[in-house]
């Protein structure tokens, strides 16, 4: 349970209450060097029946290429064409 505490209370509550069966979770985060840490593992434990899409991790502001990176990430996850 210690690793789950890294999430905001609302995120944990949502994952517990949400029926994620057959749903796709596409995680993203911005960070200062820690990337996702254990977040992806914790999400998998909280929503074991969900499909995990490709995650996006952005270091600080993401730099000048961020808009293109986000667009490509959305495309790879089937969110846009």
N, C-alpha and C positions, 0 to 999 in steps of 0.2 A: 504494500500500500504506500510505502514511502515515495516511490517514483511517481505515483499518481498525484501526489500533492504538488508536483511541479506545475500542474494545470490550474487555470482559474477555476474557482468553484462552479461557475456557471457552465463551463465547458464540460466538466465531469458530470454535472447534473444532466446536461443535455444528452451526453453519450449514454448515461444510464437509462434515461427516460425514452430516448428515441429508439424506435425499432429500426435498427440498421440492416436488417435482413435484406440482402440483395441491393442495398444502396452503396454508392461509391463515395468514399471520403478522400478528398484531394487536399492534403495538408500543405500549408505554406507558413513561412516564418521569416522574420528579419532578426539578425543577431549580431553580436560583436565578436564572434569567434567560436561560440559553442554549438553552432548548427542546431540540429534537432535534439541532440543529447539522447535521452531515452524516450522522447515523446512519441516516436512512431511505434515503438514497442508497447507503450502504455495505451495508445489509441487502439492497437490491435487487440489488447486485452480487454479494453472497455467496450469494444464493438467487434467481437469476434466473427460475426456473420456478415460484416461489411467487406466490400472490396476496397483495397487501398490503391488509390491512383498514384501516379508519379508525384512525389513531393517537390516543392520548390523552396530552397533555402537562399536567402539574400543576405549578404554581408553588409552591415550598416545601411547606407542609402542605395546600394546596388550599382552605383556608377551610371555613366551616360547610356549604357546599353540596356538598362533595366526595362524600358518599355518593350524592346524587342525580345528580351529574355522572357518576360511575362507572356507576351503574345505567343511565342513558340511553346511555352509550357502549357498554356491553355489549349493550343492546337494538338499537342501530343496527348493531352488528356481528353480530347474529343469535345471540348467545351465550345470551340469555334472552328470554323473551316478555313 
